[in-house]
Structures are given as structure tokens and as C-alpha cells.
Amino acid sequence: MENIEMITEYLNAVYQNTRTAIQSIEDILPKVQDNDLKKELASQEDKYIVLEKECELLAKAKKIDGIKDNNWFEKAKLWGSINMSTMTDKTTRHIAELMLMGTFMGILTCEKDGADHQDVSPEIDEILAKLKELEKSNLHALMPYLI
């Protein structure tokens, strides 16, 4: 695979990870009743949006047209999963648990994407490192809501 193809693939992977987090928060926020958790999730969403914009700016700088959001099927699957899971349980604890599971999956995805794209792009590595740190920070911020 050529370098530009590898860069595009890597950037798409990071971009889609951030988009999944943003969509998850957008889908679940209307169901959150606890004001502190709402504020926490809104703050997290703002930070993911900053990383999303970094990906978009890097794509523009590298003249990459192929940066893509998750496909409609993935979006529908995520939306359905959140709605089914919160249909009977909208407690703060349950919502925090859902968000923690998603956050942990985000960390796993970061690890795999980094391993799969070693030495492809230091700029994308930097965005990925920020995303991974954000995910880890979010784990710690969400844990108290399980109590």
C-alpha cells in the first residue's frame, strides 16, 4: 500500500474513533437525568470535537479527500444499541456503565490503530496519543458515577 493510502487509512481510523465517541454522547445525552453527568459528557464531547477538527485539518493539509465518517449502518447500530440499553434503565449508574464500556473500546481501538500503523505519520500519532489520553481521562471521570 502506498504511503498516502496508509496515511488515509490511519487518519480515517482515528477520525472514526472520535466520531463514534461524539455520536455516542449525542445519542445518550437526552437520556441523562443527572446534571453533573450531563456536564461531564458535554465537556467530553467538546474535547472529542477538537480532535475531530484536528483530523479534518490534517486531511485538508495533506490533500486527503477520503476522510470518512462511520457508515450509516454503524451509526444505526450504535444508536439502536444505546436506545435498547436505556429503554428500561436510564439510571445514572447504567448510563455511566455504557459510556465506560464505549470509552474502554475506544482505548482498545487506539491501541490497535497505533500498532497497525507504526511509522506511517507522526502527525496522526500525535492526534492518536491525544485521543488515547482523553479516553483514559474519561475513564477516571466516569468511574464515580458507578457508585
N, C-alpha and C positions, 0 to 999 in steps of 0.2 A: 504494500500500500504506500502510495506517495505521501510525503510529509504533509501537504495541505489536506489530504484526505484524513490522515491521522489527527491533525490539529482539529479539523472539523468534527470528527467523531468524538474526540476528547471534550471539546468545548460543548458539543451537544449533550454529552452525558452530564456534565456539571450543570449546564443550563436546565436540563430536565429535572435534575435533583432539586434545584431551587424552585422550579415551577411546581413540582409536586408538593413541596412544603407550603408554598403560597396558597395553592388550591386547597390543601387540607385545612389550613387555617380559615380561609374564606368560607369553606363548606361548614365548618364546625362552629365558628363564631356566633351565628344566630341561635345556636342551641345552648350556649353558655349562659348560666344564670349568675354565677359568681363574678362580681365586678373586678376583683383582683385578678382572677384568671383571665377575664376578658382583656384587661390592660396588658397583662403579660403576653398573651397571644398576639395582640395588636402590635406590641413592641417587637416581638419576634418577626412578625410579618414584615414590618418596616425594614428590618435588617436583612431579611431574605431578598426584599425588593432591591436593596442596594447591590447585593451580589448579582442579582438578575441583570441589573443595568450594567454592571461591570462586564458580564459576559457579552451583552449586546454591543457595548462599546468596543470590546476586543474583536468581536466578529466584524464590526464595521472597519476597524483599523487594519485588519488582516484581509479585508475584502472577501469575507466568507458569507455567501448567500444562504448556505444550508443550515443555519441555526434554526432549530425547530422546537416548538412546544411539544408536550406529550400529545399523542394522538387522541382522537375523540373517544376511542374505546377505553384507553387507560383512564381518561378523565371520568368517564361514566362509571367505570369500575370503582374508582376511588369515591366518587360521590355516593354511589349505591352502598358501598361498604360503610361509609360514615352514617348514612341515613338509616340503614338497617340496624347498625350497632347502637344508635342513640334513640331508636324508636321507643324502646321500653325503659331505657335507662339514660337519663340526661343529668345524672348527678355529677358534681364537680369531680369526684374521685374517678368515675368512669371516663369522663372526657379527658382528664389528665392522663389516665392509663392509655387511652387511644393515642393521644399525642406523643406520649413517651415511646410507645411501640413504633410509631412513624418516625420519630426522631432517631431511635436506635437503627431503624432500617436505613435512614439517611446516612448515618455514620458508616454502616456496612457498605453502602453503595460508594461512599467516598473512598474507603479503603480499597475496594475492588477497582474503581476507576483509576486511582493513583497507581496501583500495581499493574494494571493493563496498559498504562500509557506512560511508562517511565521514559524520561529523556525526550519527550515529544515537544513540550512547551513550558518553559519556566514561568511564563505569564499565567498560563492556566493552572500550573502547580500552585501558584500564589493564591489564586481565587479558590481553588480546592482546599487549600490549607485554611483559609478564612472560613469557608463553609463548614469544614470539619470542626473548627474551634467554636463556631456558632452553635452547631449541633450539640457539642459537648456542654457548652454553657446552658443550652436549653434543657438538657437532661437535669442538670442541677437545679434550674429554676422551676421545673415542673414537679420534681420529687415531693416537695412539701404538700402538694395538693392531693397526694395519695392518703394522707393522714386524716 
